[in-house]
Structure formats: C-alpha cells, structure tokens
Amino acid sequence: MLTEIDRVLLATPDSAAAAAKWKTLLGAEEAGRDALPGLGATRLTLRLGTSDIELLEPDGTGAVDDALKRRGRAHLFAAGAASPDPAAVAKTAVAAGAAHRHADGRDYLTLTIENAPIAFVISPPAERERVGGIDFLYEATVLAADQAGAVAQIRDAFGLDETCFTTITSEAFGYTGVLTLFEKGKLHRFEVITATDLDKTLGRYQSREGAGFYMAFAESRDMGAIERAAGGAGITIDRPATRPADLNSDQLWLHPPSLGGMMLGVSRPTMAWTWSGHPERVERIDA
C-alpha cells in the first residue's frame, strides 16, 4: 500500500544550479550528497516541507543519462512514494508488468505507458521536520493520451482501489484527469491527465513530448512568501480578484525554468479538496 508522495526526482545536467533555484524560491535546504549506482547518477538531496527533492546528475551511462538524452533537457524523472512494505508493492507491480530493480536501498519501478518509461521510486516511510516554504508534496502528474489505459496500468501496478479515485476537468487549461488517490480521505495520489485542447499549452506539450511526468503539486500555508520570492517572474497565480494580496492565493504554478526543469503547482491548505472529492473540507477565505 502506498501512503504518500514523499519525493520527486529531477534529471539535470547541473544539480548545483538547479538546487540554487529551489533554495532561493522555496527555502529548500540541502540534506545530503551521495551517489546512486542503480541510476548511474550523483544525487543532491534537498529537504522541502516534509518531502525530499532529489537532483540527479548523470555520472556516465545509466537511466538518468538515458533520460536526459531522450528528452534533451532537465525534467521530472521519477515520482517517489512511501510504503510500509516496499517489497510487497514491487511484487504487485511486477505482476502487473512493471520493470523492477532493487538498488540503492530502495525499489525502482518502471511502467511503459504509450512507449515511454514512467519511473517510480518506492521507499519506507520516514519522519522529516518541515523545511522551507511548502508543507508537503501530495501529487505527481502523468500526462498520457490514453487516459483510461494509463489509469488502469497505475491502478494495477500499485494495487490501488479505484473507488477512491475522482475525476477532474479544467476548461481553463484544457484537460481531463483522474486522481488515483492512495487512500480514501487523504490527498496523496498520482494524477493522470489528457489534453482536450491541443492549442493550449498543455495540448502543445502533449503533442510534442508524448507520455511522461508533467508536474508535481504541493501544499503551502504561506503562498505569499513564494509569490514574493518569485517576484512575478516564472509564476502563474490563481487569486480571486477581490482577495487582498496579504491573504493566500488559492493556487500558483512555478514554471519549469524557475526550478531547473520541473513545474511545481502549489495550493493553499485544504484548497486541493475542491477537486479531490471533498469540497466541504475547503477552508473559507472571506476576502
């Protein structure tokens, strides 16, 4: 059973430069440097909220080097999830057709979705003190043209209960999606989205890149600090027109160049329940 999104892994040709951006914009702090022979990469780990951001720089041949060559740029390479029994998760995933490798003290799983390798890392749960400008990661988003097929692969690989899933539609961004919630009543999930308008940004990205990770989402109690750090550059803000600037916006998105190749969405506390099956849980902001 998966319990939470606990990390994201970025493939980058320059981990130090990427780390500087996460530190400046979000107050991430360095938690360690080491090597991951299983991926053929060095790792610079940042702590952000109660989650980890792993910046992977290839040190030769291996999965990270292959991914950078295939995509031609830094990108969200893999999503990490915690489980009290990673071996059992791996066994279920292998039975559903995932490739598996146990290395570096954790389980690497890869699903082939529309001919693209979609990588996941499963680790035991860990307690982490909150650091920086977000509270925690709760979502990693997979973009796929065959939404039903991708959802079924993820459901079967991770033994998820589809009665916990919920759907989402965005006319503004031009997509439909399914949130494959890990547990009923909790936010953590993989999201699978499909572009419905190929003329919008997401649609153009899907046409150009095909299946793959698109972004991740986090929650923050201090959206204003992130807005101020960004200074209006590389950020999109969703704030009701009547809400003063000293109150939290509802959502914001940090564009990939701002964070070394990965887009990160951030929502204020409880806001994600608007589209996650329990809108009654959203805390009201009067202004």
C-alpha positions in Angstrom: 0.0 0.0 0.0 1.2 3.5 -0.9 0.8 6.1 1.8 2.1 9.4 0.4 4.1 11.1 -2.3 7.3 11.6 -0.4 9.8 12.8 -3.1 10.3 13.8 -6.7 13.5 13.1 -8.7 14.8 15.5 -11.3 17.2 14.6 -14.0 19.5 17.6 -14.6 22.9 18.2 -16.2 23.7 20.7 -13.4 22.4 19.8 -9.9 24.1 22.7 -8.2 22.4 25.3 -10.4 19.0 23.6 -10.0 19.5 23.4 -6.2 20.1 27.1 -6.1 16.7 27.8 -7.6 14.9 25.6 -5.2 16.7 27.2 -2.3 16.0 30.8 -3.5 12.3 30.4 -4.4 11.1 27.9 -1.8 13.7 27.9 1.0 14.8 24.3 0.4 17.8 23.1 2.4 20.5 20.7 1.4 20.1 17.4 3.1 22.9 15.4 1.6 25.0 14.4 -1.4 25.8 10.9 -2.5 25.8 8.5 -5.5 23.1 6.3 -6.8 24.8 3.5 -8.7 21.5 2.0 -9.6 20.7 5.1 -11.7 24.2 6.0 -12.8 24.0 9.4 -11.1 25.2 11.6 -8.3 22.4 12.8 -6.0 22.0 16.2 -4.3 19.0 15.9 -1.9 17.1 18.9 -0.8 14.6 18.9 2.1 11.4 20.9 1.3 8.4 20.8 3.5 8.3 17.2 4.8 9.4 15.9 1.4 12.6 15.3 -0.5 13.7 16.8 -3.8 16.4 14.6 -5.4 18.5 16.3 -8.1 20.2 13.6 -10.2 23.2 14.4 -12.4 24.4 11.6 -14.6 27.9 10.3 -13.9 28.1 8.1 -17.0 25.8 5.6 -18.6 22.6 4.7 -16.8 18.9 5.6 -16.6 19.4 9.3 -15.8 21.8 9.7 -18.7 19.4 7.9 -21.0 16.5 10.1 -19.9 18.4 13.3 -20.4 19.4 12.2 -23.9 15.9 11.1 -24.7 14.2 14.3 -23.5 17.0 16.7 -24.4 16.7 18.8 -21.2 16.2 18.7 -17.5 12.9 17.2 -16.4 10.9 15.4 -13.7 12.4 12.0 -14.0 10.5 10.0 -11.4 8.0 10.2 -8.6 8.6 8.8 -5.2 6.1 7.2 -2.9 6.3 5.8 0.6 5.1 2.4 1.7 5.4 0.4 4.9 6.1 -2.7 2.7 8.0 -1.6 -0.5 8.8 -5.3 -1.4 5.1 -6.1 -1.5 4.5 -3.0 -3.7 7.2 -4.2 -6.0 5.8 -7.7 -6.2 2.4 -6.4 -7.2 3.9 -4.0 -9.8 6.0 -6.8 -11.4 2.9 -9.0 -11.6 1.2 -6.1 -13.5 4.0 -5.8 -15.9 6.3 -3.2 -14.4 10.1 -3.5 -14.6 11.7 -3.7 -11.2 15.2 -3.2 -9.8 16.1 -3.1 -6.1 19.1 -0.9 -5.8 20.5 1.9 -3.6 18.4 0.6 -0.7 15.0 1.1 -2.4 12.8 -0.2 -5.2 12.8 1.3 -8.7 9.7 0.5 -10.8 9.1 1.5 -14.4 5.9 1.3 -16.3 5.9 1.6 -20.1 3.0 3.9 -20.9 2.5 4.7 -24.6 6.1 3.6 -25.3 7.5 5.9 -22.7 9.3 4.8 -19.5 7.5 6.2 -16.5 9.6 5.7 -13.4 8.7 5.4 -9.7 10.7 5.0 -6.5 9.2 3.2 -3.5 10.8 3.8 -0.1 9.9 3.1 3.5 8.1 5.9 5.4 10.4 8.5 7.1 9.7 11.3 9.6 11.1 14.7 8.4 10.9 18.1 10.0 9.2 20.7 7.8 11.7 23.0 6.0 11.1 26.0 3.7 8.0 27.4 2.0 5.9 24.3 1.4 4.3 21.9 3.8 4.4 18.7 1.8 4.1 17.2 -1.7 0.9 15.4 -2.5 0.7 14.8 -6.2 2.8 13.7 -9.2 1.1 14.2 -12.6 1.4 11.8 -15.6 0.4 13.0 -19.0 -1.0 10.4 -21.4 -3.2 10.4 -24.5 -5.0 7.2 -23.5 -6.2 8.2 -20.0 -8.2 5.1 -19.2 -5.3 2.9 -20.2 -2.7 4.8 -18.1 -5.0 4.9 -15.1 -5.5 1.1 -15.4 -1.8 0.5 -15.5 -1.1 2.6 -12.5 -4.1 1.1 -10.6 -2.9 -2.4 -11.2 0.8 -1.8 -10.7 0.2 -0.2 -7.2 -2.9 -2.2 -6.1 -5.0 1.0 -5.8 -8.7 1.0 -5.0 -10.5 2.7 -7.9 -13.4 3.5 -5.6 -11.1 6.1 -4.1 -10.4 7.8 -7.4 -12.0 11.0 -8.5 -12.1 12.9 -11.8 -11.2 16.4 -12.7 -11.8 18.7 -15.7 -10.2 22.0 -16.5 -11.6 24.2 -19.2 -9.1 26.9 -18.5 -6.1 24.6 -19.1 -7.8 22.2 -21.5 -7.6 18.8 -19.9 -9.5 16.0 -18.2 -7.9 13.9 -15.4 -8.2 11.1 -12.9 -6.8 11.4 -9.4 -5.7 7.9 -8.3 -5.9 8.6 -4.6 -3.9 6.2 -2.5 -6.3 6.2 0.4 -9.9 7.4 0.9 -10.0 10.7 2.6 -6.3 11.6 2.0 -4.8 13.8 -0.7 -1.8 11.8 -1.8 -2.1 10.4 -5.4 -0.8 10.1 -8.9 -2.8 12.2 -11.3 -3.3 11.1 -14.9 -4.3 13.9 -17.3 -5.1 14.1 -21.0 -5.2 17.3 -23.1 -8.6 18.2 -24.6 -7.5 21.3 -26.4 -4.3 20.8 -28.4 -4.0 24.6 -29.0 -3.4 25.3 -25.3 -0.1 25.0 -23.5 -0.8 21.5 -22.2 -2.1 20.3 -25.5 1.0 21.6 -27.4 3.2 19.9 -24.7 1.4 16.6 -25.1 1.7 16.7 -28.9 5.4 17.5 -28.7 6.5 15.3 -25.7 4.1 12.4 -25.6 3.5 10.5 -22.4 5.6 11.4 -19.3 5.6 13.2 -16.0 4.2 16.7 -16.4 4.5 18.3 -12.9 4.0 17.8 -9.2 1.8 19.6 -6.6 2.4 20.7 -3.1 0.5 22.4 -0.3 1.7 25.6 1.4 0.4 27.7 4.3 2.4 30.7 3.1 1.7 31.3 -0.6 2.6 35.0 -0.2 6.3 34.2 0.6 6.6 32.1 -2.6 5.0 34.9 -4.6 7.4 37.5 -3.2 10.4 35.3 -3.8 9.4 34.7 -7.4 9.0 38.5 -8.0 6.4 37.9 -10.7 8.9 36.0 -13.0 8.2 32.4 -14.0 5.0 32.1 -11.9 1.2 32.0 -12.6 -1.0 32.9 -9.7 -4.7 32.0 -9.2 -6.1 34.6 -6.8 -9.7 35.8 -6.7 -9.9 39.4 -7.9 -11.4 40.6 -4.6 -8.8 39.0 -2.3 -6.1 41.3 -0.8 -2.5 40.5 -1.6 -1.8 39.8 2.1 -4.0 36.7 2.1 -3.1 33.4 0.5 -3.9 32.9 -3.2 -5.7 29.7 -4.0 -3.1 28.2 -6.2 0.1 29.1 -8.0 2.4 27.4 -10.5 6.2 27.8 -10.7 7.2 27.3 -14.3 9.9 24.8 -15.2 12.8 27.3 -15.8 12.2 28.6 -12.3 13.0 25.3 -10.7 15.6 23.8 -13.0 13.3 22.0 -15.4 10.2 20.9 -13.4 6.9 22.7 -13.0 5.5 22.8 -9.4 2.0 23.7 -8.5 1.2 24.9 -5.0 -2.2 25.1 -3.3 -3.2 26.7 -0.1 -4.1 24.4 2.8 -7.3 22.4 2.1 -7.8 24.0 -1.3 -7.0 20.8 -3.1 -10.2 19.2 -1.7 -12.1 21.4 -4.2 -11.3 18.9 -6.9 -10.4 15.9 -4.8 -13.8 14.6 -3.7 -14.5 16.7 -0.6 -15.1 20.4 -1.4 -16.8 20.8 2.0 -13.3 20.5 3.6 -12.0 23.6 1.9 -11.4 26.4 4.5 -13.0 29.6 3.5 -11.1 32.8 3.0 -13.7 35.6 3.2 -12.0 38.2 1.2 
